[in-house]
Amino acid sequence: MSSTSPIVGIDLGTTNSLIGAMDAGFPILLADAEDERLTPSVVHFPSTGEPLVGRAAARMRALDPANTVYSAKRLIGRRGGEATDDVSYALVGERGAAVRVQVRGREYAPEEISALVLKKLRADAGRALGGEVTRAVITVPAYFNDAQRQATKRAGELAGFTVERIVNEPTAAALAYGLDKLGDRSKVAVFDLGGGTFDISILELNQGVFQVLSTNGDTRLGGDDIDAALIADFRLRISDLVPEADARLREALVAAKHRLSFEDETRIELPFFTGAESLVRTLTRAELERVARPIVERTRAHCLRALHDAKLSPADLDEVILVGGQTRMPLVRDFVRAIFQREPNVSQNPDEAVALGATIQAGILSGAVQNVVLLDVTPLSLGIETFGGLMNVIIPRNSTIPIKAGEMFTNAVAGQRAMLIKVVQGERELVRDNWPLGEFELEFEPAPKGHARVGVQFEIDASGILHVLARDTKTGAQKVVEMTSAVDVSDEAVEKMLEESLEHAFEDMSDRVFVEAKLKSDELLPAVRQALAQAGPELDTDELALIAQRVAEVEAALAAGAGQPLKRANTALDEATQRLATLLIERALRVS
Ligand code: AMP
């Protein structure tokens, strides 16, 4: 594997995938043996022999739907028990466990299916470039969490690639649109509606560097949903459809949907559709739009949230670019125009922008393209659990990556021999409301309470993958853990997390105040009792009565679970015991 081998750029899409390479300083997309650049992300498992991948597999989708796997990208990071898409092949997975595809009695992880697609792309690229291709840049939706990025990287490795970088799709698209040529501080929205995922990202160009100001989206929203709604609508209007006709109908309706991006009406013809009878119908753009409108409408809230997170209004944007095949639909363009109050830039082929950008990124990595650096952001905060089950954020949401950040922690209990590092992702104040990413133990030398020093460092590499390091600063003993899919969370859940964090912001804050105040009370009460036992007799009765009253107030607030009153009661007890504390110090000085 020589380091001079070319690096290819790959758009591993839900519906279609593409591969490109730099040629004489230009990014070009590579064609397969049939001279096609778009490879359907579909794998068919025949009863004997090797799996078919790409167009050959897509053709089998209608004929043998149970053994033809499509949209595997939607399954990456999904768990059993979550709402499932209506797919024509079998899915298995215990509640909470990663979803697997079941075909011909064998189970496959979604990334194994993606790996087969990548393997075909790799072979095609090798043929086109005249040599083995071993290094790749692969794109993922900006919203993919750590586990999903890892799974994508794994897919690349299974296909025989060294994955040089995982790049966010909108960032790649911005490069393909040549947005690095815009003026400094230009702000851009990347609206990406593909087959299965929707992403909206707001980028800012900063001295030749792209920075993602915010990202939002839904990995379960795309052209596939429009197809499904169109099929359902059509079935309602045709009474004598047999279920086996579904796949053929789907193919015909998707093709009609594509034509309706350029025509006002189109004919759907299915010879011998119900056995003897053929189906001939006219579908108008208006009819398609009526069905598609509620689905396209779902993009609006994400766009508004992304603008809000970036602290921008539509007027602040300099450019809005379209990515993903579904943005060819005039209705989608109308929505984009209305939301962002400007004409979208359609100068690039929306199907190819991400792959071209991935290729440019590959060119940057191999040194073929210079003077552009790409920065992405973390979609959710990352942290560890501290005392009382509180979330301690180490890398806040929307931080620019790559990033490294750390904090020092200590032991809660004297003589403790190990510290459990529980890594969590999310926006809530209490760890139990966030998602666990993984945990490990670091052993350290026993020390009195509060004396151990354990440094915890989070590093997110350029691919968005998290490495957690914990080190006992005294002995130098350390552990580094790459966070793999301890818990795979769907991107729908990411969105839910953001909504919940806003919704519960107030109660979360009071939960945090209470937990922190309780930690303080737990230290204060025993300390006051001990001090009273030693120096109490030196206080007068009024002082003793006041301290007893303040202690009772702290206990009452503790029992009531009330954060702010407990905080106030702690402060009052602290003040009431000032003289007691001074007496103790004086005693200690006298003794020594
Ligand atoms: P992508 O994930 O970018 O490959 O986008 C694929 C989606 O775009 C699928 O849902 C396609 O049906 C849809 N699509 C492709 N071409 C068109 C078109 N001309 N008009 C409307 N939708 C299209």
Residues whose N, C-alpha, C, O or C-beta is under 5 A from the ligand:
A	BS01	AMP	G13 T14 T15 N16 L193 G194 G195 G196 G223 D224 K257 H258 S261 G324 G325 Q326 R328 M329 P350 D351
